[in-house]
Amino acid sequence: MAEEKPSEVFIDQSKSLSGSEQIDQNVTKSDSENTITDAHRDYLIHRHGTSDLDPMPSSDPADPLNWPAWKKDINLVLVAFHAMMTTFTAAGIIPAFQDIAADLGVGLQRASYLTSIQIVILGFSPLFWKPVSNAYGRRPVFLLSTICSAICNIGCAESKSYGAMVVTRILVSFFISPAIAIGSGVVVETFFKSERGQKMGVWALMVTLGPPTGPFIMGFVAFHVGWRWIYWIYVIINAVQFLAYLFFGPETRYLRTVSDNDHRSAFKKEYLTFRRIDPTPLTIRSFYQPALLARYPSILIPTIAYTIIFGFTSVLLTVEIPQIFGPKFEFNPQEIGLQFLGMIIGSVIGEQIGGPMSDFFMTRKTKTLGGTRPIPEYRLWSSYFGFLTVLVGLIVFGVTLQNAAPLHWVVSPIVGIAIAAFGNQVITTVLITYAVDCHHEEAASIGVFVNLIRSTWGFIGPFWFPQMFASIGIGGSAGLMCGIIFACSVIPTALIQWKGEALREKKRGTTVEEADGVD
């Protein structure tokens, strides 16, 4: 069955997509070389060394696809770090739960809700930021996000009651959240398809690193200078982010139809556009549209598969480490923070393999097909190695930790965490990139949808994880988690690899709007 050509996807879907949803209209359109002008072709050859590009950029220097590599990479680092700060901020106070509970006069379980509430807000608030950033651009949203987060973190640092801290934590979570969802859209707006797996992996890696890196670093802070300094460090980081975006974060939301009539310099388009970019009116539907992507199996199935993995290898291991290691080994906040080192190492190594391995599979297959890009399902072959390492890592973690004697710490559980984190990162990169490859015209919406499902599961998990450990033990829990992963992640991924192309062919030319009955 023939693969959809990018130009055909553009033609079919642009007919019914509203302006705010045509996120990649000018990014994903891949015009045939013989339809561009000689001047356009000469510009592309001069700028990129070839005119055989996918997607096909315009001849405007302000088009993010035409930026030099260093400029693209700096912007990617800013957005990826911003995405990391969303989960970094939520998880950073975990080693200090006991100190916070004592100072605010609440129990340890209520103190843990300061992280849980941020997880659920991180899931739903991007539903607001995505249409706003489509209309007004990414740059204004990121600037507003960072400065408001800094202000609200001051409120966290100065909170004298549990209620006040809950409110300020909710506000921080709302304002810091844009990059965790629309970051995938920024990658698609900026990089060519041949780079997408690796660059998407950088963003995905930083999202994954947030939960373990926050507690790892802030455990030292809480132990040496007190837990309130965690929030003051957040303030400093957010302020530095704001300045970095101000000087080094150009606008990536580029609409060809609008830019053709904008005769300002590239600098003004990229840095001084603080007005509406997309004139399409915002509607109520604009704010819940990403949830409608559940209609697409090639988005829903990899999202669920990834979410199950993320919940067990990131959320569970992050939230439960203080409640398991603290009592069993009598660790202080600094020692609890050190337990996250295995997750950090595993995630970093996983990305060094996951992104390049994913792109290698696709590039090698393209060569064997004589230059024709393979169907997106071919990328999924590289996910099974990730699934295997996740299963092995969870078993090593659960069994060795259960067998460890009280007050006698062993490194084996941390090795298991590292192995599971390695697999999680491989799966994250492969499955998210697969979903974007299948529906690149919905790149930013996919990020919002994935984040919504992932954060909802991440919020629910901590309410039943302790009961699971208490009922069947840590070793038994590891076995149960592996069974759930095999049933809800491995098998569905195999099914979508088998039938994904046929399902897309069935829905060819159907957009989310059409699926919802809108002409």
C-alpha positions as CSV (number, residue, x, y, z in Angstrom):
1,M,0.0,0.0,0.0
2,A,1.5,3.3,-1.0
3,E,2.6,5.8,1.5
4,E,0.8,9.2,1.6
5,K,2.8,11.9,-0.1
6,P,3.4,15.0,2.1
7,S,1.9,17.3,-0.6
8,E,-1.3,15.1,-0.7
9,V,-1.6,15.3,3.1
10,F,-1.4,19.1,2.9
11,I,-4.0,19.4,0.2
12,D,-6.5,17.1,1.8
13,Q,-6.2,18.4,5.3
14,S,-5.8,22.2,4.7
15,K,-9.3,22.2,3.2
16,S,-10.9,21.7,6.5
17,L,-8.3,22.8,9.1
18,S,-9.0,26.2,10.7
19,G,-6.1,28.7,10.6
20,S,-5.2,28.1,14.2
21,E,-4.9,24.3,13.5
22,Q,-2.8,24.7,10.3
23,I,0.2,24.6,12.5
24,D,2.4,23.0,9.9
25,Q,0.6,24.2,6.8
26,N,3.7,26.0,5.6
27,V,6.1,23.6,7.4
28,T,4.9,20.2,6.3
29,K,4.0,21.1,2.8
30,S,6.6,19.5,0.5
31,D,6.3,21.0,-2.9
32,S,7.8,19.2,-5.8
33,E,11.0,20.8,-7.1
34,N,9.5,21.5,-10.5
35,T,6.8,23.7,-9.0
36,I,9.1,26.2,-7.3
37,T,10.6,29.2,-9.1
38,D,14.2,29.3,-10.2
39,A,14.9,32.1,-7.7
40,H,13.5,29.9,-4.9
41,R,15.5,26.9,-6.0
42,D,18.7,29.0,-6.2
43,Y,18.0,30.4,-2.7
44,L,17.6,26.9,-1.2
45,I,20.7,25.5,-2.9
46,H,22.7,28.5,-1.6
47,R,21.3,28.2,1.9
48,H,21.0,24.4,2.3
49,G,23.2,23.0,-0.4
50,T,20.2,21.3,-2.0
51,S,16.6,21.9,-3.0
52,D,15.6,18.3,-2.2
53,L,14.2,19.1,1.2
54,D,11.3,17.8,3.3
55,P,9.4,19.9,4.3
56,M,10.0,22.5,1.6
57,P,10.9,25.9,3.2
58,S,10.1,29.2,1.7
59,S,12.7,31.7,0.5
60,D,12.2,33.9,3.5
61,P,15.1,34.1,6.0
62,A,12.6,34.4,8.8
63,D,11.3,30.9,8.0
64,P,12.6,28.8,10.9
65,L,13.5,26.0,8.4
66,N,16.0,28.4,6.8
67,W,17.7,29.4,10.0
68,P,21.4,28.3,10.5
69,A,21.9,25.2,12.5
70,W,23.3,27.0,15.5
71,K,20.2,29.2,15.7
72,K,17.9,26.2,15.5
73,D,19.9,24.3,18.2
74,I,20.0,27.2,20.6
75,N,16.2,27.7,20.3
76,L,15.7,23.9,20.8
77,V,17.9,24.0,23.9
78,L,15.8,26.8,25.4
79,V,12.5,25.1,24.7
80,A,13.7,21.7,25.8
81,F,15.1,23.1,29.0
82,H,11.8,24.9,29.6
83,A,10.0,21.6,29.1
84,M,12.3,20.0,31.7
85,M,11.6,22.8,34.2
86,T,7.9,21.9,34.2
87,T,8.6,18.5,35.8
88,F,11.7,19.7,37.5
89,T,9.7,22.2,39.4
90,A,7.0,19.7,40.3
91,A,9.4,17.0,41.5
92,G,12.2,19.1,43.0
93,I,10.6,19.4,46.5
94,I,10.2,15.6,46.8
95,P,13.3,15.1,49.1
96,A,12.0,17.8,51.3
97,F,8.5,16.4,51.9
98,Q,9.3,15.6,55.5
99,D,10.7,19.0,56.3
100,I,7.8,20.8,54.5
101,A,5.2,18.6,56.3
102,A,6.9,19.5,59.7
103,D,7.1,23.2,59.0
104,L,3.5,23.6,57.6
105,G,2.0,21.2,60.2
106,V,0.6,18.6,57.8
107,G,1.2,14.9,57.2
108,L,3.7,13.4,54.8
109,Q,0.9,12.3,52.4
110,R,-0.6,15.8,52.2
111,A,2.9,17.2,51.6
112,S,3.2,14.9,48.6
113,Y,0.0,16.4,47.1
114,L,2.1,19.6,46.4
115,T,3.7,17.6,43.6
116,S,0.6,15.6,42.6
117,I,-1.5,18.8,42.1
118,Q,1.2,20.2,39.8
119,I,1.2,17.0,37.7
120,V,-2.5,17.3,37.0
121,I,-2.3,21.0,36.2
122,L,0.6,20.3,33.8
123,G,-1.8,18.0,32.0
124,F,-4.7,20.3,31.4
125,S,-3.2,23.9,31.2
126,P,-1.5,23.3,27.8
127,L,-5.1,23.0,26.4
128,F,-5.2,26.8,27.0
129,W,-1.7,27.6,25.9
130,K,-1.7,25.7,22.6
131,P,-4.4,27.8,20.8
132,V,-3.1,31.0,22.4
133,S,0.4,30.3,21.1
134,N,-1.1,29.4,17.6
135,A,-2.8,32.8,17.5
136,Y,-0.1,35.0,19.0
137,G,3.1,33.0,18.5
138,R,5.4,30.9,20.7
139,R,7.8,33.6,21.7
140,P,5.3,35.8,23.6
141,V,3.9,32.8,25.4
142,F,7.3,31.6,26.5
143,L,8.3,35.0,27.7
144,L,5.0,35.4,29.7
145,S,5.4,31.8,31.0
146,T,8.9,32.3,32.5
147,I,8.4,35.7,34.1
148,C,5.0,34.7,35.7
149,S,6.5,31.5,36.9
150,A,9.3,33.5,38.6
151,I,6.8,35.7,40.3
152,C,4.6,32.8,41.5
153,N,7.7,30.9,42.8
154,I,8.4,33.9,45.0
155,G,4.9,33.3,46.5
156,C,5.8,29.6,47.1
157,A,9.0,30.6,48.9
158,E,7.1,33.1,51.1
159,S,4.1,30.8,51.8
160,K,3.4,30.4,55.5
161,S,0.5,28.0,55.3
162,Y,-0.2,24.8,53.4
163,G,-3.2,26.4,51.6
164,A,-1.1,29.3,50.4
165,M,1.5,27.0,49.0
166,V,-1.1,24.8,47.2
167,V,-2.5,27.9,45.5
168,T,1.0,29.3,44.5
169,R,2.1,25.8,43.3
170,I,-1.0,25.6,41.1
171,L,-0.2,29.0,39.5
172,V,3.4,28.0,38.9
173,S,2.3,24.8,37.2
174,F,-0.2,26.7,35.0
175,F,2.4,29.3,33.9
176,I,5.4,27.0,33.4
177,S,3.5,24.4,31.4
178,P,3.5,25.6,27.7
179,A,6.8,24.0,26.6
180,I,6.0,20.5,27.8
181,A,3.2,20.3,25.2
182,I,3.9,22.7,22.3
183,G,7.6,21.8,22.3
184,S,6.9,19.0,19.8
185,G,5.4,21.6,17.5
186,V,8.4,23.8,17.8
187,V,10.6,20.9,16.7
188,V,8.4,20.3,13.6
189,E,8.4,24.0,12.8
190,T,12.2,24.2,12.9
191,F,13.7,21.0,11.6
192,F,13.5,18.8,8.5
193,K,12.2,15.3,8.7
194,S,15.6,13.7,8.4
195,E,16.5,15.4,11.7
196,R,13.2,15.0,13.5
197,G,13.9,11.8,15.4
198,Q,17.1,13.1,17.0
199,K,15.7,16.6,17.7
200,M,12.4,15.4,19.1
201,G,14.5,13.1,21.3
202,V,16.3,16.1,22.8
203,W,13.0,17.6,23.8
204,A,11.7,14.2,25.1
205,L,14.9,13.6,27.0
206,M,14.6,16.9,28.9
207,V,11.0,16.2,29.7
208,T,12.1,12.8,31.1
209,L,15.0,14.3,33.0
210,G,12.9,16.7,34.9
211,P,11.5,14.3,37.5
212,P,14.8,12.7,38.6
213,T,17.0,15.8,38.2
214,G,14.8,18.0,40.3
215,P,15.0,15.8,43.5
216,F,18.7,14.9,42.8
217,I,19.8,18.6,42.9
218,M,17.3,19.9,45.4
219,G,18.0,17.2,47.9
220,F,21.4,18.9,48.5
221,V,19.7,22.3,48.7
222,A,17.1,21.1,51.2
223,F,19.7,19.4,53.4
224,H,22.3,22.3,53.4
225,V,20.3,25.5,53.3
226,G,16.7,24.6,53.9
227,W,13.7,23.7,51.7
228,R,12.6,27.3,51.0
229,W,15.7,27.9,49.0
230,I,14.4,25.3,46.5
231,Y,11.8,27.9,45.5
232,W,14.3,30.8,45.4
233,I,16.5,28.8,43.0
234,Y,13.4,28.3,40.9
235,V,12.9,32.0,40.8
236,I,16.5,32.6,39.6
237,I,16.2,29.9,36.9
238,N,12.9,31.3,35.6
239,A,14.4,34.8,35.5
240,V,17.4,33.5,33.5
241,Q,15.0,31.7,31.2
242,F,13.1,34.9,30.5
243,L,16.3,36.8,29.6
244,A,17.5,33.9,27.4
245,Y,14.2,33.8,25.5
246,L,14.3,37.6,25.2
247,F,17.7,37.6,23.4
248,F,18.0,34.1,21.9
249,G,14.5,32.8,21.4
250,P,13.1,33.9,18.0
251,E,9.5,33.2,16.9
252,T,9.0,29.8,15.2
253,R,5.3,30.2,14.4
254,Y,5.6,31.0,10.7
255,L,2.5,31.3,8.4
256,R,3.4,31.7,4.8
257,T,0.2,33.4,3.8
258,V,0.8,36.0,6.5
259,S,4.5,36.4,6.0
260,D,4.2,37.0,2.3
261,N,2.4,40.2,3.1
262,D,4.8,41.2,5.9
263,H,7.7,43.2,4.5
264,R,9.5,43.8,7.7
265,S,13.1,42.6,8.2
266,A,13.7,39.0,9.4
267,F,14.9,40.3,12.7
268,K,11.6,42.2,13.4
269,K,9.6,39.2,12.3
270,E,11.5,36.9,14.6
271,Y,12.0,39.1,17.7
272,L,9.6,42.0,17.6
273,T,6.3,40.4,16.7
274,F,4.1,40.9,19.7
275,R,0.8,40.9,18.0
276,R,-1.6,38.3,16.5
277,I,0.0,36.1,13.9
278,D,-2.9,33.9,12.9
279,P,-6.1,36.0,12.3
280,T,-8.4,32.9,12.6
281,P,-10.9,33.6,15.5
282,L,-10.4,31.5,18.6
283,T,-13.4,29.4,19.5
284,I,-14.3,27.2,22.5
285,R,-13.5,24.3,20.3
286,S,-9.9,25.6,19.8
287,F,-9.3,24.8,23.5
288,Y,-10.4,21.2,23.5
289,Q,-9.4,20.2,20.0
290,P,-6.3,18.3,21.0
291,A,-8.4,15.9,23.0
292,L,-10.2,14.9,19.8
293,L,-7.0,13.3,18.5
294,A,-8.1,10.2,20.5
295,R,-10.0,9.4,17.3
296,Y,-6.7,8.5,15.5
297,P,-5.4,5.0,16.5
298,S,-1.9,6.0,15.3
299,I,-1.9,8.8,18.0
300,L,-4.0,7.2,20.7
301,I,-2.3,3.8,20.8
302,P,1.3,5.0,21.0
303,T,0.2,7.6,23.6
304,I,-1.3,5.0,25.9
305,A,1.7,2.7,25.4
306,Y,4.1,5.5,26.3
307,T,1.9,6.7,29.2
308,I,1.9,3.3,30.9
309,I,5.7,3.1,30.6
310,F,6.2,6.7,31.8
311,G,3.9,6.1,34.8
312,F,5.9,3.1,36.1
313,T,9.4,4.1,35.1
314,S,9.3,7.8,35.9
315,V,6.3,8.8,38.1
316,L,6.3,5.8,40.3
317,L,10.1,5.6,40.8
318,T,10.2,9.4,41.4
319,V,7.3,9.8,43.8
320,E,7.8,6.5,45.8
321,I,11.6,6.7,46.3
322,P,11.3,8.9,49.4
323,Q,8.5,6.8,50.9
324,I,10.4,3.5,50.3
325,F,14.1,4.4,50.7
326,G,13.6,6.9,53.5
327,P,12.0,4.5,56.1
328,K,13.9,1.4,55.0
329,F,17.4,3.0,55.0
330,E,16.7,6.1,57.2
331,F,18.0,8.5,54.5
332,N,18.1,12.3,54.9
333,P,17.0,14.6,52.0
334,Q,20.5,14.6,50.5
335,E,20.8,10.8,50.5
336,I,17.3,10.5,49.0
337,G,18.2,12.9,46.2
338,L,21.3,10.7,45.3
339,Q,19.0,7.8,44.6
340,F,17.8,9.6,41.4
341,L,21.2,9.5,39.8
342,G,20.5,6.1,38.2
343,M,17.4,7.4,36.5
344,I,19.4,10.4,35.2
345,I,22.2,8.2,33.8
346,G,19.8,5.7,32.2
347,S,17.7,8.5,30.6
348,V,20.8,10.2,29.1
349,I,22.2,7.0,27.7
350,G,18.8,6.0,26.4
351,E,18.5,9.2,24.4
352,Q,22.0,8.8,22.9
353,I,20.8,5.5,21.5
354,G,17.0,6.0,21.0
355,G,17.0,9.0,18.8
356,P,19.9,8.1,16.5
357,M,18.8,4.4,16.3
358,S,15.3,5.5,15.3
359,D,16.6,7.8,12.6
360,F,19.1,5.1,11.5
361,F,16.3,2.6,11.0
362,M,14.4,5.1,8.8
363,T,17.4,6.3,6.8
364,R,18.6,2.7,6.1
365,K,15.2,1.7,4.9
366,T,15.0,4.8,2.7
367,K,18.2,3.7,1.0
368,T,17.0,0.2,0.4
369,L,13.8,1.6,-1.1
370,G,15.7,3.7,-3.6
371,G,15.2,7.0,-1.8
372,T,11.5,6.5,-1.0
373,R,10.8,7.1,2.7
374,P,9.3,4.0,4.5
375,I,6.0,4.1,6.2
376,P,6.1,5.5,9.8
377,E,5.4,2.1,11.3
378,Y,8.9,1.0,10.3
379,R,10.2,3.2,13.0
380,L,8.5,1.1,15.7
381,W,11.0,-1.7,15.3
382,S,13.4,0.2,17.4
383,S,10.9,0.5,20.3
384,Y,11.0,-3.2,21.3
385,F,14.5,-3.0,22.6
386,G,13.2,-0.2,24.9
387,F,10.3,-2.4,26.1
388,L,12.6,-5.2,26.9
389,T,15.0,-3.1,29.0
390,V,12.0,-1.5,30.9
391,L,10.8,-5.0,31.9
392,V,14.2,-6.1,33.0
393,G,14.9,-2.9,34.9
394,L,11.6,-3.1,36.8
395,I,12.2,-6.7,37.8
396,V,15.8,-5.9,39.0
397,F,14.5,-2.9,41.0
398,G,11.6,-4.7,42.7
399,V,13.3,-8.0,43.5
400,T,16.6,-6.6,44.8
401,L,15.0,-3.8,46.8
402,Q,12.6,-6.2,48.5
403,N,15.5,-8.6,49.4
404,A,17.7,-5.7,50.7
405,A,18.0,-5.8,54.5
406,P,16.8,-2.7,56.5
407,L,19.5,-0.1,57.0
408,H,21.8,-2.0,54.6
409,W,21.6,0.0,51.3
410,V,22.6,-1.9,48.1
411,V,23.1,-0.4,44.6
412,S,21.2,-3.1,42.7
413,P,17.8,-1.3,42.9
414,I,19.4,1.9,41.4
415,V,20.9,-0.2,38.6
416,G,17.4,-1.5,37.9
417,I,16.1,2.1,37.9
418,A,18.8,3.0,35.4
419,I,18.0,0.1,33.1
420,A,14.2,1.0,33.2
421,A,15.0,4.7,32.6
422,F,17.1,3.7,29.6
423,G,14.2,1.8,28.0
424,N,11.7,4.5,28.9
425,Q,13.7,7.1,27.0
426,V,14.1,4.9,23.9
427,I,10.3,4.3,23.9
428,T,9.5,8.0,24.5
429,T,11.5,9.1,21.5
430,V,10.3,6.4,19.2
431,L,6.6,6.5,20.0
432,I,6.2,10.3,20.0
433,T,8.2,10.7,16.8
434,Y,6.0,7.9,15.2
435,A,2.8,9.8,16.1
436,V,4.2,13.0,14.7
437,D,5.3,11.3,11.5
438,C,1.8,9.9,11.0
439,H,0.1,13.3,11.6
440,H,2.7,16.0,11.2
441,E,0.0,18.6,10.5
442,E,-1.1,18.1,14.2
443,A,2.4,18.2,15.7
444,A,1.6,20.8,18.5
445,S,-1.8,19.2,19.2
446,I,-0.1,15.8,19.6
447,G,2.2,17.2,22.2
448,V,-0.8,18.6,24.1
449,F,-2.7,15.3,23.8
450,V,0.3,13.2,25.0
451,N,0.9,15.5,27.9
452,L,-2.8,15.4,28.9
453,I,-3.0,11.6,29.0
454,R,0.5,11.2,30.6
455,S,-0.2,13.8,33.3
456,T,-3.6,12.4,34.1
457,W,-2.2,8.9,34.6
458,G,0.7,10.4,36.5
459,F,-1.7,12.1,38.9
460,I,-3.8,9.0,39.5
461,G,-0.8,6.6,40.1
462,P,0.5,8.0,43.4
463,F,-2.9,7.4,45.0
464,W,-2.7,3.6,44.5
465,F,1.0,2.9,44.2
466,P,1.5,2.7,48.0
467,Q,-1.5,0.3,48.4
468,M,0.0,-1.9,45.7
469,F,3.4,-2.1,47.5
470,A,1.7,-2.8,50.8
471,S,-0.6,-5.6,49.3
472,I,1.8,-7.6,47.2
473,G,5.2,-6.3,48.1
474,I,7.8,-4.5,46.0
475,G,8.8,-7.6,44.1
476,G,5.3,-8.7,43.4
477,S,4.5,-5.1,42.3
478,A,7.3,-5.3,39.8
479,G,5.8,-8.4,38.3
480,L,2.4,-6.8,38.1
481,M,3.8,-3.7,36.4
482,C,5.5,-5.9,33.8
483,G,2.3,-7.7,33.1
484,I,0.4,-4.4,32.7
485,I,3.2,-3.1,30.4
486,F,3.1,-6.2,28.2
487,A,-0.7,-6.1,27.9
488,C,-1.2,-2.3,27.5
489,S,2.0,-1.2,25.8
490,V,3.9,-4.0,24.0
491,I,0.9,-5.8,22.4
492,P,-0.9,-2.5,21.3
493,T,2.4,-1.3,19.7
494,A,2.7,-4.5,17.8
495,L,-0.9,-4.2,16.6
496,I,-0.5,-0.6,15.4
497,Q,2.8,-1.6,13.6
498,W,0.8,-4.3,11.8
499,K,-2.4,-2.4,11.0
500,G,-1.3,1.3,11.3
501,E,-0.9,1.9,7.6
502,A,-4.2,0.4,6.8
503,L,-6.0,2.5,9.4
504,R,-4.4,5.7,8.1
505,E,-5.4,4.8,4.5
506,K,-8.9,4.4,5.8
507,K,-8.9,7.8,7.3
508,R,-6.9,9.5,4.5
509,G,-7.9,13.1,4.0
510,T,-10.0,13.1,7.3
511,T,-9.1,15.7,9.8
512,V,-10.1,16.0,13.4
513,E,-12.8,18.5,12.3
514,E,-14.2,16.1,9.7
515,A,-14.2,13.3,12.2
516,D,-16.2,15.5,14.5
517,G,-18.8,16.2,11.8
518,V,-17.6,19.7,10.9
519,D,-17.3,20.4,7.1
